């Protein structure tokens, strides 16, 4: 028997509210760390420009660190199932 080349219909993915707000939570966390760094520099040096520079640097570094920690985590069961679907060859489809 041959398999049909039509993709099987899948249910639309509806992320939970927590999943939708997760990126916002991570950006707020990075912002808090950046403000903390800027506040420490401001209270130490009393220089507004230097404090703003360190606020920006602290924000960027904390966003990068949060992203790297997120990439290093173990994928969930849903992510692993999605990766298995992507690794299956397309049956009879040639893109030449």
PyMOL Python script that loads the backbone (N, CA, C, O; Angstrom):
from pymol import cmd

cmd.read_pdbstr("""\
ATOM      1  N   UNK A   1       0.834  -1.178   0.000  1.00  0.00           N
ATOM      2  CA  UNK A   1       0.000   0.000   0.000  1.00  0.00           C
ATOM      3  C   UNK A   1       0.880   1.243   0.000  1.00  0.00           C
ATOM      4  O   UNK A   1       1.979   1.253   0.554  1.00  0.00           O
ATOM      5  N   UNK A   2       0.390   2.236  -0.605  1.00  0.00           N
ATOM      6  CA  UNK A   2       1.126   3.500  -0.626  1.00  0.00           C
ATOM      7  C   UNK A   2       0.512   4.457   0.370  1.00  0.00           C
ATOM      8  O   UNK A   2      -0.686   4.421   0.655  1.00  0.00           O
ATOM      9  N   UNK A   3       1.355   5.296   0.879  1.00  0.00           N
ATOM     10  CA  UNK A   3       0.887   6.297   1.829  1.00  0.00           C
ATOM     11  C   UNK A   3       0.528   7.564   1.078  1.00  0.00           C
ATOM     12  O   UNK A   3       1.175   7.923   0.094  1.00  0.00           O
ATOM     13  N   UNK A   4      -0.508   8.236   1.552  1.00  0.00           N
ATOM     14  CA  UNK A   4      -0.895   9.479   0.890  1.00  0.00           C
ATOM     15  C   UNK A   4       0.127  10.563   1.221  1.00  0.00           C
ATOM     16  O   UNK A   4       0.712  10.576   2.304  1.00  0.00           O
ATOM     17  N   UNK A   5       0.330  11.465   0.272  1.00  0.00           N
ATOM     18  CA  UNK A   5       1.310  12.515   0.477  1.00  0.00           C
ATOM     19  C   UNK A   5       0.722  13.717   1.195  1.00  0.00           C
ATOM     20  O   UNK A   5       1.424  14.694   1.454  1.00  0.00           O
ATOM     21  N   UNK A   6      -0.569  13.649   1.520  1.00  0.00           N
ATOM     22  CA  UNK A   6      -1.197  14.759   2.229  1.00  0.00           C
ATOM     23  C   UNK A   6      -0.815  14.704   3.705  1.00  0.00           C
ATOM     24  O   UNK A   6      -0.811  13.631   4.308  1.00  0.00           O
ATOM     25  N   UNK A   7      -0.496  15.848   4.283  1.00  0.00           N
ATOM     26  CA  UNK A   7      -0.153  15.840   5.711  1.00  0.00           C
ATOM     27  C   UNK A   7      -1.387  15.566   6.557  1.00  0.00           C
ATOM     28  O   UNK A   7      -2.506  15.941   6.207  1.00  0.00           O
ATOM     29  N   UNK A   8      -1.152  14.915   7.658  1.00  0.00           N
ATOM     30  CA  UNK A   8      -2.265  14.635   8.565  1.00  0.00           C
ATOM     31  C   UNK A   8      -2.643  15.914   9.297  1.00  0.00           C
ATOM     32  O   UNK A   8      -1.768  16.665   9.729  1.00  0.00           O
ATOM     33  N   UNK A   9      -3.932  16.166   9.437  1.00  0.00           N
ATOM     34  CA  UNK A   9      -4.331  17.395  10.143  1.00  0.00           C
ATOM     35  C   UNK A   9      -3.962  17.305  11.614  1.00  0.00           C
ATOM     36  O   UNK A   9      -4.163  16.278  12.263  1.00  0.00           O
ATOM     37  N   UNK A  10      -3.423  18.393  12.121  1.00  0.00           N
ATOM     38  CA  UNK A  10      -3.040  18.439  13.520  1.00  0.00           C
ATOM     39  C   UNK A  10      -3.853  19.509  14.216  1.00  0.00           C
ATOM     40  O   UNK A  10      -4.283  20.490  13.609  1.00  0.00           O
ATOM     41  N   UNK A  11      -4.051  19.294  15.503  1.00  0.00           N
ATOM     42  CA  UNK A  11      -4.778  20.272  16.285  1.00  0.00           C
ATOM     43  C   UNK A  11      -3.923  21.517  16.448  1.00  0.00           C
ATOM     44  O   UNK A  11      -2.709  21.409  16.621  1.00  0.00           O
ATOM     45  N   UNK A  12      -4.533  22.704  16.396  1.00  0.00           N
ATOM     46  CA  UNK A  12      -3.739  23.919  16.607  1.00  0.00           C
ATOM     47  C   UNK A  12      -3.206  23.970  18.031  1.00  0.00           C
ATOM     48  O   UNK A  12      -3.874  23.566  18.982  1.00  0.00           O
ATOM     49  N   UNK A  13      -1.996  24.473  18.149  1.00  0.00           N
ATOM     50  CA  UNK A  13      -1.359  24.553  19.455  1.00  0.00           C
ATOM     51  C   UNK A  13      -1.811  25.841  20.139  1.00  0.00           C
ATOM     52  O   UNK A  13      -1.635  26.934  19.600  1.00  0.00           O
ATOM     53  N   UNK A  14      -2.384  25.706  21.303  1.00  0.00           N
ATOM     54  CA  UNK A  14      -2.807  26.854  22.096  1.00  0.00           C
ATOM     55  C   UNK A  14      -1.961  26.901  23.356  1.00  0.00           C
ATOM     56  O   UNK A  14      -2.221  26.162  24.306  1.00  0.00           O
ATOM     57  N   UNK A  15      -0.940  27.773  23.374  1.00  0.00           N
ATOM     58  CA  UNK A  15      -0.095  27.832  24.566  1.00  0.00           C
ATOM     59  C   UNK A  15      -0.867  28.391  25.753  1.00  0.00           C
ATOM     60  O   UNK A  15      -1.777  29.206  25.601  1.00  0.00           O
ATOM     61  N   UNK A  16      -0.487  27.939  26.914  1.00  0.00           N
ATOM     62  CA  UNK A  16      -1.137  28.426  28.126  1.00  0.00           C
ATOM     63  C   UNK A  16      -0.722  29.872  28.387  1.00  0.00           C
ATOM     64  O   UNK A  16       0.207  30.389  27.767  1.00  0.00           O
ATOM     65  N   UNK A  17      -1.421  30.502  29.304  1.00  0.00           N
ATOM     66  CA  UNK A  17      -1.101  31.895  29.633  1.00  0.00           C
ATOM     67  C   UNK A  17       0.319  31.997  30.181  1.00  0.00           C
ATOM     68  O   UNK A  17       1.034  32.955  29.891  1.00  0.00           O
ATOM     69  N   UNK A  18       0.718  31.016  30.966  1.00  0.00           N
ATOM     70  CA  UNK A  18       2.077  31.024  31.533  1.00  0.00           C
ATOM     71  C   UNK A  18       3.121  30.931  30.431  1.00  0.00           C
ATOM     72  O   UNK A  18       4.144  31.614  30.483  1.00  0.00           O
ATOM     73  N   UNK A  19       2.866  30.084  29.426  1.00  0.00           N
ATOM     74  CA  UNK A  19       3.815  29.952  28.316  1.00  0.00           C
ATOM     75  C   UNK A  19       3.893  31.229  27.498  1.00  0.00           C
ATOM     76  O   UNK A  19       4.967  31.587  27.016  1.00  0.00           O
ATOM     77  N   UNK A  20       2.764  31.928  27.330  1.00  0.00           N
ATOM     78  CA  UNK A  20       2.772  33.174  26.564  1.00  0.00           C
ATOM     79  C   UNK A  20       3.488  34.291  27.304  1.00  0.00           C
ATOM     80  O   UNK A  20       4.099  35.148  26.665  1.00  0.00           O
ATOM     81  N   UNK A  21       3.432  34.310  28.632  1.00  0.00           N
ATOM     82  CA  UNK A  21       4.048  35.381  29.404  1.00  0.00           C
ATOM     83  C   UNK A  21       5.492  35.085  29.786  1.00  0.00           C
ATOM     84  O   UNK A  21       6.164  35.948  30.349  1.00  0.00           O
ATOM     85  N   UNK A  22       5.976  33.902  29.498  1.00  0.00           N
ATOM     86  CA  UNK A  22       7.338  33.539  29.890  1.00  0.00           C
ATOM     87  C   UNK A  22       8.394  34.484  29.312  1.00  0.00           C
ATOM     88  O   UNK A  22       9.273  34.903  30.066  1.00  0.00           O
ATOM     89  N   UNK A  23       8.368  34.847  28.029  1.00  0.00           N
ATOM     90  CA  UNK A  23       9.383  35.788  27.529  1.00  0.00           C
ATOM     91  C   UNK A  23       9.316  37.140  28.238  1.00  0.00           C
ATOM     92  O   UNK A  23      10.351  37.758  28.491  1.00  0.00           O
ATOM     93  N   UNK A  24       8.123  37.597  28.555  1.00  0.00           N
ATOM     94  CA  UNK A  24       7.988  38.859  29.268  1.00  0.00           C
ATOM     95  C   UNK A  24       8.600  38.759  30.663  1.00  0.00           C
ATOM     96  O   UNK A  24       9.246  39.700  31.124  1.00  0.00           O
ATOM     97  N   UNK A  25       8.402  37.632  31.334  1.00  0.00           N
ATOM     98  CA  UNK A  25       8.997  37.429  32.662  1.00  0.00           C
ATOM     99  C   UNK A  25      10.520  37.487  32.588  1.00  0.00           C
ATOM    100  O   UNK A  25      11.166  38.068  33.460  1.00  0.00           O
ATOM    101  N   UNK A  26      11.090  36.887  31.552  1.00  0.00           N
ATOM    102  CA  UNK A  26      12.544  36.868  31.416  1.00  0.00           C
ATOM    103  C   UNK A  26      13.089  38.267  31.116  1.00  0.00           C
ATOM    104  O   UNK A  26      14.154  38.637  31.609  1.00  0.00           O
ATOM    105  N   UNK A  27      12.365  39.041  30.312  1.00  0.00           N
ATOM    106  CA  UNK A  27      12.802  40.408  30.038  1.00  0.00           C
ATOM    107  C   UNK A  27      12.682  41.295  31.272  1.00  0.00           C
ATOM    108  O   UNK A  27      13.529  42.160  31.496  1.00  0.00           O
ATOM    109  N   UNK A  28      11.640  41.090  32.072  1.00  0.00           N
ATOM    110  CA  UNK A  28      11.494  41.858  33.315  1.00  0.00           C
ATOM    111  C   UNK A  28      12.625  41.508  34.274  1.00  0.00           C
ATOM    112  O   UNK A  28      13.174  42.387  34.937  1.00  0.00           O
ATOM    113  N   UNK A  29      12.974  40.226  34.348  1.00  0.00           N
ATOM    114  CA  UNK A  29      14.084  39.800  35.196  1.00  0.00           C
ATOM    115  C   UNK A  29      15.387  40.456  34.754  1.00  0.00           C
ATOM    116  O   UNK A  29      16.162  40.926  35.587  1.00  0.00           O
ATOM    117  N   UNK A  30      15.631  40.489  33.444  1.00  0.00           N
ATOM    118  CA  UNK A  30      16.848  41.121  32.923  1.00  0.00           C
ATOM    119  C   UNK A  30      16.827  42.622  33.190  1.00  0.00           C
ATOM    120  O   UNK A  30      17.864  43.214  33.487  1.00  0.00           O
ATOM    121  N   UNK A  31      15.655  43.239  33.087  1.00  0.00           N
ATOM    122  CA  UNK A  31      15.540  44.666  33.371  1.00  0.00           C
ATOM    123  C   UNK A  31      15.841  44.965  34.829  1.00  0.00           C
ATOM    124  O   UNK A  31      16.527  45.940  35.137  1.00  0.00           O
ATOM    125  N   UNK A  32      15.336  44.138  35.719  1.00  0.00           N
ATOM    126  CA  UNK A  32      15.599  44.331  37.151  1.00  0.00           C
ATOM    127  C   UNK A  32      17.093  44.214  37.431  1.00  0.00           C
ATOM    128  O   UNK A  32      17.638  45.003  38.203  1.00  0.00           O
ATOM    129  N   UNK A  33      17.751  43.257  36.825  1.00  0.00           N
ATOM    130  CA  UNK A  33      19.198  43.121  37.022  1.00  0.00           C
ATOM    131  C   UNK A  33      19.954  44.322  36.461  1.00  0.00           C
ATOM    132  O   UNK A  33      20.921  44.780  37.069  1.00  0.00           O
ATOM    133  N   UNK A  34      19.527  44.836  35.310  1.00  0.00           N
ATOM    134  CA  UNK A  34      20.161  46.012  34.738  1.00  0.00           C
ATOM    135  C   UNK A  34      19.966  47.248  35.601  1.00  0.00           C
ATOM    136  O   UNK A  34      20.901  48.025  35.793  1.00  0.00           O
ATOM    137  N   UNK A  35      18.744  47.438  36.130  1.00  0.00           N
ATOM    138  CA  UNK A  35      18.472  48.577  37.012  1.00  0.00           C
ATOM    139  C   UNK A  35      19.290  48.457  38.294  1.00  0.00           C
ATOM    140  O   UNK A  35      19.799  49.453  38.807  1.00  0.00           O
ATOM    141  N   UNK A  36      19.414  47.247  38.803  1.00  0.00           N
ATOM    142  CA  UNK A  36      20.218  47.029  40.003  1.00  0.00           C
ATOM    143  C   UNK A  36      21.670  47.440  39.760  1.00  0.00           C
ATOM    144  O   UNK A  36      22.278  48.118  40.588  1.00  0.00           O
ATOM    145  N   UNK A  37      22.218  47.023  38.616  1.00  0.00           N
ATOM    146  CA  UNK A  37      23.603  47.385  38.298  1.00  0.00           C
ATOM    147  C   UNK A  37      23.742  48.895  38.143  1.00  0.00           C
ATOM    148  O   UNK A  37      24.704  49.481  38.641  1.00  0.00           O
ATOM    149  N   UNK A  38      22.805  49.524  37.465  1.00  0.00           N
ATOM    150  CA  UNK A  38      22.854  50.969  37.292  1.00  0.00           C
ATOM    151  C   UNK A  38      22.701  51.707  38.605  1.00  0.00           C
ATOM    152  O   UNK A  38      23.355  52.728  38.817  1.00  0.00           O
ATOM    153  N   UNK A  39      21.849  51.213  39.493  1.00  0.00           N
ATOM    154  CA  UNK A  39      21.646  51.846  40.792  1.00  0.00           C
ATOM    155  C   UNK A  39      22.897  51.750  41.665  1.00  0.00           C
ATOM    156  O   UNK A  39      23.252  52.705  42.356  1.00  0.00           O
ATOM    157  N   UNK A  40      23.553  50.610  41.631  1.00  0.00           N
ATOM    158  CA  UNK A  40      24.787  50.441  42.401  1.00  0.00           C
ATOM    159  C   UNK A  40      25.848  51.424  41.907  1.00  0.00           C
ATOM    160  O   UNK A  40      26.533  52.060  42.709  1.00  0.00           O
ATOM    161  N   UNK A  41      25.982  51.545  40.580  1.00  0.00           N
ATOM    162  CA  UNK A  41      26.976  52.473  40.029  1.00  0.00           C
ATOM    163  C   UNK A  41      26.592  53.911  40.356  1.00  0.00           C
ATOM    164  O   UNK A  41      27.461  54.721  40.677  1.00  0.00           O
ATOM    165  N   UNK A  42      25.302  54.241  40.281  1.00  0.00           N
ATOM    166  CA  UNK A  42      24.857  55.601  40.587  1.00  0.00           C
ATOM    167  C   UNK A  42      25.126  55.959  42.048  1.00  0.00           C
ATOM    168  O   UNK A  42      25.587  57.062  42.343  1.00  0.00           O
ATOM    169  N   UNK A  43      24.842  55.037  42.954  1.00  0.00           N
ATOM    170  CA  UNK A  43      25.068  55.318  44.369  1.00  0.00           C
ATOM    171  C   UNK A  43      26.560  55.367  44.714  1.00  0.00           C
ATOM    172  O   UNK A  43      26.956  56.018  45.681  1.00  0.00           O
ATOM    173  N   UNK A  44      27.369  54.689  43.932  1.00  0.00           N
ATOM    174  CA  UNK A  44      28.805  54.676  44.200  1.00  0.00           C
ATOM    175  C   UNK A  44      29.503  55.899  43.610  1.00  0.00           C
ATOM    176  O   UNK A  44      30.325  56.527  44.278  1.00  0.00           O
ATOM    177  N   UNK A  45      29.183  56.238  42.371  1.00  0.00           N
ATOM    178  CA  UNK A  45      29.923  57.293  41.683  1.00  0.00           C
ATOM    179  C   UNK A  45      29.178  58.625  41.590  1.00  0.00           C
ATOM    180  O   UNK A  45      29.805  59.661  41.371  1.00  0.00           O
ATOM    181  N   UNK A  46      27.864  58.617  41.751  1.00  0.00           N
ATOM    182  CA  UNK A  46      27.010  59.809  41.606  1.00  0.00           C
ATOM    183  C   UNK A  46      27.110  60.419  40.202  1.00  0.00           C
ATOM    184  O   UNK A  46      26.944  61.625  40.023  1.00  0.00           O
ATOM    185  N   UNK A  47      27.383  59.560  39.212  1.00  0.00           N
ATOM    186  CA  UNK A  47      27.479  59.995  37.822  1.00  0.00           C
ATOM    187  C   UNK A  47      26.341  59.336  37.036  1.00  0.00           C
ATOM    188  O   UNK A  47      26.315  58.116  36.875  1.00  0.00           O
ATOM    189  N   UNK A  48      25.398  60.158  36.547  1.00  0.00           N
ATOM    190  CA  UNK A  48      24.218  59.634  35.868  1.00  0.00           C
ATOM    191  C   UNK A  48      24.571  58.939  34.561  1.00  0.00           C
ATOM    192  O   UNK A  48      24.014  57.883  34.260  1.00  0.00           O
ATOM    193  N   UNK A  49      25.470  59.500  33.790  1.00  0.00           N
ATOM    194  CA  UNK A  49      25.832  58.913  32.503  1.00  0.00           C
ATOM    195  C   UNK A  49      26.476  57.543  32.681  1.00  0.00           C
ATOM    196  O   UNK A  49      26.143  56.599  31.965  1.00  0.00           O
ATOM    197  N   UNK A  50      27.381  57.437  33.617  1.00  0.00           N
ATOM    198  CA  UNK A  50      28.024  56.153  33.886  1.00  0.00           C
ATOM    199  C   UNK A  50      27.004  55.127  34.391  1.00  0.00           C
ATOM    200  O   UNK A  50      27.076  53.949  34.041  1.00  0.00           O
ATOM    201  N   UNK A  51      26.061  55.579  35.211  1.00  0.00           N
ATOM    202  CA  UNK A  51      25.017  54.684  35.711  1.00  0.00           C
ATOM    203  C   UNK A  51      24.139  54.173  34.575  1.00  0.00           C
ATOM    204  O   UNK A  51      23.778  52.996  34.558  1.00  0.00           O
ATOM    205  N   UNK A  52      23.788  55.044  33.623  1.00  0.00           N
ATOM    206  CA  UNK A  52      22.979  54.614  32.478  1.00  0.00           C
ATOM    207  C   UNK A  52      23.745  53.645  31.583  1.00  0.00           C
ATOM    208  O   UNK A  52      23.164  52.708  31.036  1.00  0.00           O
ATOM    209  N   UNK A  53      25.043  53.871  31.437  1.00  0.00           N
ATOM    210  CA  UNK A  53      25.859  52.954  30.641  1.00  0.00           C
ATOM    211  C   UNK A  53      25.881  51.574  31.293  1.00  0.00           C
ATOM    212  O   UNK A  53      25.717  50.561  30.613  1.00  0.00           O
ATOM    213  N   UNK A  54      26.080  51.533  32.594  1.00  0.00           N
ATOM    214  CA  UNK A  54      26.107  50.243  33.281  1.00  0.00           C
ATOM    215  C   UNK A  54      24.731  49.589  33.325  1.00  0.00           C
ATOM    216  O   UNK A  54      24.630  48.362  33.318  1.00  0.00           O
ATOM    217  N   UNK A  55      23.676  50.392  33.369  1.00  0.00           N
ATOM    218  CA  UNK A  55      22.326  49.837  33.292  1.00  0.00           C
ATOM    219  C   UNK A  55      22.144  49.111  31.966  1.00  0.00           C
ATOM    220  O   UNK A  55      21.645  47.986  31.936  1.00  0.00           O
ATOM    221  N   UNK A  56      22.542  49.743  30.880  1.00  0.00           N
ATOM    222  CA  UNK A  56      22.426  49.111  29.565  1.00  0.00           C
ATOM    223  C   UNK A  56      23.279  47.870  29.433  1.00  0.00           C
ATOM    224  O   UNK A  56      22.836  46.851  28.903  1.00  0.00           O
ATOM    225  N   UNK A  57      24.502  47.960  29.917  1.00  0.00           N
ATOM    226  CA  UNK A  57      25.392  46.795  29.852  1.00  0.00           C
ATOM    227  C   UNK A  57      24.844  45.658  30.712  1.00  0.00           C
ATOM    228  O   UNK A  57      24.864  44.498  30.298  1.00  0.00           O
ATOM    229  N   UNK A  58      24.362  45.986  31.895  1.00  0.00           N
ATOM    230  CA  UNK A  58      23.792  44.960  32.769  1.00  0.00           C
ATOM    231  C   UNK A  58      22.576  44.302  32.156  1.00  0.00           C
ATOM    232  O   UNK A  58      22.402  43.090  32.278  1.00  0.00           O
ATOM    233  N   UNK A  59      21.727  45.082  31.496  1.00  0.00           N
ATOM    234  CA  UNK A  59      20.548  44.523  30.840  1.00  0.00           C
ATOM    235  C   UNK A  59      20.949  43.571  29.718  1.00  0.00           C
ATOM    236  O   UNK A  59      20.432  42.457  29.633  1.00  0.00           O
ATOM    237  N   UNK A  60      21.862  44.004  28.865  1.00  0.00           N
ATOM    238  CA  UNK A  60      22.267  43.170  27.730  1.00  0.00           C
ATOM    239  C   UNK A  60      22.935  41.885  28.195  1.00  0.00           C
ATOM    240  O   UNK A  60      22.645  40.810  27.671  1.00  0.00           O
ATOM    241  N   UNK A  61      23.819  41.987  29.166  1.00  0.00           N
ATOM    242  CA  UNK A  61      24.513  40.788  29.667  1.00  0.00           C
ATOM    243  C   UNK A  61      23.522  39.832  30.326  1.00  0.00           C
ATOM    244  O   UNK A  61      23.628  38.618  30.154  1.00  0.00           O
ATOM    245  N   UNK A  62      22.564  40.366  31.075  1.00  0.00           N
ATOM    246  CA  UNK A  62      21.604  39.478  31.732  1.00  0.00           C
ATOM    247  C   UNK A  62      20.657  38.829  30.720  1.00  0.00           C
ATOM    248  O   UNK A  62      20.255  37.681  30.914  1.00  0.00           O
ATOM    249  N   UNK A  63      20.292  39.535  29.644  1.00  0.00           N
ATOM    250  CA  UNK A  63      19.470  38.910  28.595  1.00  0.00           C
ATOM    251  C   UNK A  63      20.243  37.773  27.944  1.00  0.00           C
ATOM    252  O   UNK A  63      19.685  36.704  27.700  1.00  0.00           O
ATOM    253  N   UNK A  64      21.512  37.992  27.664  1.00  0.00           N
ATOM    254  CA  UNK A  64      22.328  36.936  27.061  1.00  0.00           C
ATOM    255  C   UNK A  64      22.477  35.736  27.992  1.00  0.00           C
ATOM    256  O   UNK A  64      22.397  34.592  27.545  1.00  0.00           O
ATOM    257  N   UNK A  65      22.692  35.988  29.277  1.00  0.00           N
ATOM    258  CA  UNK A  65      22.844  34.886  30.232  1.00  0.00           C
ATOM    259  C   UNK A  65      21.543  34.092  30.389  1.00  0.00           C
ATOM    260  O   UNK A  65      21.569  32.863  30.452  1.00  0.00           O
ATOM    261  N   UNK A  66      20.423  34.786  30.452  1.00  0.00           N
ATOM    262  CA  UNK A  66      19.132  34.097  30.567  1.00  0.00           C
ATOM    263  C   UNK A  66      18.879  33.254  29.316  1.00  0.00           C
ATOM    264  O   UNK A  66      18.377  32.134  29.417  1.00  0.00           O
ATOM    265  N   UNK A  67      19.223  33.781  28.144  1.00  0.00           N
ATOM    266  CA  UNK A  67      19.043  33.028  26.904  1.00  0.00           C
ATOM    267  C   UNK A  67      19.941  31.790  26.864  1.00  0.00           C
ATOM    268  O   UNK A  67      19.504  30.718  26.445  1.00  0.00           O
ATOM    269  N   UNK A  68      21.184  31.937  27.295  1.00  0.00           N
ATOM    270  CA  UNK A  68      22.092  30.791  27.292  1.00  0.00           C
ATOM    271  C   UNK A  68      21.664  29.722  28.280  1.00  0.00           C
ATOM    272  O   UNK A  68      21.776  28.530  27.992  1.00  0.00           O
ATOM    273  N   UNK A  69      21.178  30.131  29.436  1.00  0.00           N
ATOM    274  CA  UNK A  69      20.682  29.150  30.413  1.00  0.00           C
ATOM    275  C   UNK A  69      19.444  28.454  29.860  1.00  0.00           C
ATOM    276  O   UNK A  69      19.266  27.252  30.058  1.00  0.00           O
ATOM    277  N   UNK A  70      18.587  29.204  29.167  1.00  0.00           N
ATOM    278  CA  UNK A  70      17.402  28.602  28.563  1.00  0.00           C
ATOM    279  C   UNK A  70      17.747  27.601  27.479  1.00  0.00           C
ATOM    280  O   UNK A  70      17.085  26.570  27.353  1.00  0.00           O
ATOM    281  N   UNK A  71      18.769  27.889  26.698  1.00  0.00           N
ATOM    282  CA  UNK A  71      19.186  26.953  25.657  1.00  0.00           C
ATOM    283  C   UNK A  71      19.845  25.707  26.232  1.00  0.00           C
ATOM    284  O   UNK A  71      19.780  24.635  25.631  1.00  0.00           O
ATOM    285  N   UNK A  72      20.468  25.841  27.374  1.00  0.00           N
ATOM    286  CA  UNK A  72      21.173  24.716  27.973  1.00  0.00           C
ATOM    287  C   UNK A  72      20.276  23.772  28.736  1.00  0.00           C
ATOM    288  O   UNK A  72      20.724  22.703  29.152  1.00  0.00           O
ATOM    289  N   UNK A  73      19.019  24.136  28.933  1.00  0.00           N
ATOM    290  CA  UNK A  73      18.099  23.296  29.697  1.00  0.00           C
ATOM    291  C   UNK A  73      17.654  22.078  28.928  1.00  0.00           C
ATOM    292  O   UNK A  73      17.784  22.014  27.706  1.00  0.00           O
ATOM    293  N   UNK A  74      17.121  21.101  29.663  1.00  0.00           N
ATOM    294  CA  UNK A  74      16.623  19.885  29.049  1.00  0.00           C
ATOM    295  C   UNK A  74      15.288  20.181  28.366  1.00  0.00           C
ATOM    296  O   UNK A  74      14.410  20.791  28.977  1.00  0.00           O
ATOM    297  N   UNK A  75      15.121  19.759  27.110  1.00  0.00           N
ATOM    298  CA  UNK A  75      13.865  20.031  26.415  1.00  0.00           C
ATOM    299  C   UNK A  75      12.713  19.229  27.022  1.00  0.00           C
ATOM    300  O   UNK A  75      12.914  18.141  27.561  1.00  0.00           O
ATOM    301  N   UNK A  76      11.525  19.775  26.926  1.00  0.00           N
ATOM    302  CA  UNK A  76      10.351  19.098  27.466  1.00  0.00           C
ATOM    303  C   UNK A  76       9.936  17.952  26.539  1.00  0.00           C
ATOM    304  O   UNK A  76      10.463  17.815  25.435  1.00  0.00           O
ATOM    305  N   UNK A  77       9.000  17.143  26.994  1.00  0.00           N
ATOM    306  CA  UNK A  77       8.524  16.009  26.192  1.00  0.00           C
ATOM    307  C   UNK A  77       7.862  16.506  24.905  1.00  0.00           C
ATOM    308  O   UNK A  77       7.986  15.863  23.863  1.00  0.00           O
ATOM    309  N   UNK A  78       7.162  17.644  24.965  1.00  0.00           N
ATOM    310  CA  UNK A  78       6.532  18.196  23.762  1.00  0.00           C
ATOM    311  C   UNK A  78       7.580  18.616  22.743  1.00  0.00           C
ATOM    312  O   UNK A  78       7.408  18.399  21.543  1.00  0.00           O
ATOM    313  N   UNK A  79       8.673  19.221  23.223  1.00  0.00           N
ATOM    314  CA  UNK A  79       9.742  19.632  22.315  1.00  0.00           C
ATOM    315  C   UNK A  79      10.392  18.423  21.652  1.00  0.00           C
ATOM    316  O   UNK A  79      10.684  18.455  20.456  1.00  0.00           O
ATOM    317  N   UNK A  80      10.617  17.372  22.408  1.00  0.00           N
ATOM    318  CA  UNK A  80      11.237  16.177  21.836  1.00  0.00           C
ATOM    319  C   UNK A  80      10.325  15.523  20.808  1.00  0.00           C
ATOM    320  O   UNK A  80      10.800  15.031  19.785  1.00  0.00           O
ATOM    321  N   UNK A  81       9.009  15.511  21.069  1.00  0.00           N
ATOM    322  CA  UNK A  81       8.064  14.947  20.097  1.00  0.00           C
ATOM    323  C   UNK A  81       8.044  15.779  18.819  1.00  0.00           C
ATOM    324  O   UNK A  81       7.966  15.224  17.723  1.00  0.00           O
ATOM    325  N   UNK A  82       8.113  17.096  18.947  1.00  0.00           N
ATOM    326  CA  UNK A  82       8.129  17.962  17.764  1.00  0.00           C
ATOM    327  C   UNK A  82       9.409  17.754  16.965  1.00  0.00           C
ATOM    328  O   UNK A  82       9.382  17.785  15.735  1.00  0.00           O
ATOM    329  N   UNK A  83      10.519  17.544  17.647  1.00  0.00           N
ATOM    330  CA  UNK A  83      11.778  17.307  16.936  1.00  0.00           C
ATOM    331  C   UNK A  83      11.750  15.986  16.186  1.00  0.00           C
ATOM    332  O   UNK A  83      12.310  15.891  15.094  1.00  0.00           O
ATOM    333  N   UNK A  84      11.110  14.962  16.748  1.00  0.00           N
ATOM    334  CA  UNK A  84      11.006  13.681  16.056  1.00  0.00           C
ATOM    335  C   UNK A  84      10.175  13.822  14.791  1.00  0.00           C
ATOM    336  O   UNK A  84      10.491  13.216  13.768  1.00  0.00           O
ATOM    337  N   UNK A  85       9.097  14.632  14.856  1.00  0.00           N
ATOM    338  CA  UNK A  85       8.283  14.857  13.663  1.00  0.00           C
ATOM    339  C   UNK A  85       9.081  15.564  12.578  1.00  0.00           C
ATOM    340  O   UNK A  85       8.905  15.268  11.396  1.00  0.00           O
ATOM    341  N   UNK A  86       9.948  16.484  12.953  1.00  0.00           N
ATOM    342  CA  UNK A  86      10.745  17.214  11.973  1.00  0.00           C
ATOM    343  C   UNK A  86      11.836  16.359  11.355  1.00  0.00           C
ATOM    344  O   UNK A  86      12.278  16.643  10.241  1.00  0.00           O
ATOM    345  N   UNK A  87      12.279  15.324  12.046  1.00  0.00           N
ATOM    346  CA  UNK A  87      13.369  14.500  11.542  1.00  0.00           C
ATOM    347  C   UNK A  87      12.891  13.408  10.602  1.00  0.00           C
ATOM    348  O   UNK A  87      13.713  12.767   9.947  1.00  0.00           O
ATOM    349  N   UNK A  88      11.587  13.174  10.514  1.00  0.00           N
ATOM    350  CA  UNK A  88      11.079  12.146   9.620  1.00  0.00           C
ATOM    351  C   UNK A  88      11.163  12.639   8.188  1.00  0.00           C
ATOM    352  O   UNK A  88      10.862  13.799   7.905  1.00  0.00           O
ATOM    353  N   UNK A  89      11.574  11.757   7.282  1.00  0.00           N
ATOM    354  CA  UNK A  89      11.673  12.185   5.873  1.00  0.00           C
ATOM    355  C   UNK A  89      10.291  12.392   5.269  1.00  0.00           C
ATOM    356  O   UNK A  89       9.326  11.731   5.652  1.00  0.00           O
ATOM    357  N   UNK A  90      10.209  13.323   4.316  1.00  0.00           N
ATOM    358  CA  UNK A  90       8.959  13.540   3.597  1.00  0.00           C
ATOM    359  C   UNK A  90       8.787  12.403   2.597  1.00  0.00           C
ATOM    360  O   UNK A  90       9.706  12.080   1.845  1.00  0.00           O
ATOM    361  N   UNK A  91       7.615  11.809   2.597  1.00  0.00           N
ATOM    362  CA  UNK A  91       7.354  10.658   1.710  1.00  0.00           C
ATOM    363  C   UNK A  91       6.987  11.136   0.322  1.00  0.00           C
ATOM    364  O   UNK A  91       5.924  11.725   0.129  1.00  0.00           O
ATOM    365  N   UNK A  92       7.855  10.889  -0.648  1.00  0.00           N
ATOM    366  CA  UNK A  92       7.565  11.184  -2.029  1.00  0.00           C
ATOM    367  C   UNK A  92       7.635  12.648  -2.410  1.00  0.00           C
ATOM    368  O   UNK A  92       7.202  13.011  -3.503  1.00  0.00           O
ATOM    369  N   UNK A  93       8.152  13.481  -1.572  1.00  0.00           N
ATOM    370  CA  UNK A  93       8.241  14.900  -1.900  1.00  0.00           C
ATOM    371  C   UNK A  93       9.669  15.230  -2.309  1.00  0.00           C
ATOM    372  O   UNK A  93      10.609  15.031  -1.540  1.00  0.00           O
ATOM    373  N   UNK A  94       9.818  15.728  -3.503  1.00  0.00           N
ATOM    374  CA  UNK A  94      11.130  16.149  -3.987  1.00  0.00           C
ATOM    375  C   UNK A  94      11.101  17.651  -4.190  1.00  0.00           C
ATOM    376  O   UNK A  94      10.160  18.180  -4.782  1.00  0.00           O
ATOM    377  N   UNK A  95      12.084  18.320  -3.723  1.00  0.00           N
ATOM    378  CA  UNK A  95      12.138  19.779  -3.824  1.00  0.00           C
ATOM    379  C   UNK A  95      13.096  20.220  -4.929  1.00  0.00           C
ATOM    380  O   UNK A  95      13.531  21.372  -4.939  1.00  0.00           O
ATOM    381  N   UNK A  96      13.428  19.333  -5.847  1.00  0.00           N
ATOM    382  CA  UNK A  96      14.392  19.676  -6.892  1.00  0.00           C
ATOM    383  C   UNK A  96      13.752  20.527  -7.930  1.00  0.00           C
ATOM    384  O   UNK A  96      14.407  20.919  -8.897  1.00  0.00           O
TER     385      UNK A  96
END
""", "prot")
cmd.dss("prot")
cmd.show_as("cartoon", "prot")
cmd.util.cbc("prot")
cmd.orient("prot")
